[in-house]
Amino acid sequence: MAQQIIVCDDEPHIIRAISLRFNRAGFDVKGATNVESCWRMLHRNEPPAFLIVDDFLEAGPNGLELVRRVRNDANLVDLPIIMLASQDYDLAEYKEQLSEFDIAQVVTKPFNPRELLSTVCRFLDQEYEVHAPAFVRHRTLTPVS
């Protein structure tokens, strides 16, 4: 069974880009466009998610609110979270909270979906396969440690 990853971002094209790359690597990706729908998804999905990719700046409650909820939920407290943040946004004022909430990593937008996949696999401690189109030679990539 594929490991489930939830991507929470208010920009649907970001969810699509991540989903395409991660689905090819064998992950089951669920997308949520806001904190509330992501929260509901976390509580109703079986099997549970293995990781969350969360946008820092979302409309309404932001990504840190989702992280706060996850870290205060006994069933989700250990779930790895990777935050996405715009390169224009200064996260310095949130440094303490990011550390306190044990954010696995902050990835700056724009990002390369392949590099994000490598980062996720490193946190899940697994190798991944890239399923290339038929005209491209198949190869296995191993995340860099």
Summary of the structure (lengths in Angstrom):
residues: 145
radius of gyration: 15.0
end to end distance: 24.9
largest distance: 47.8
contacts: 417
relative contact order: 0.17
helix: 37%
strand: 22%
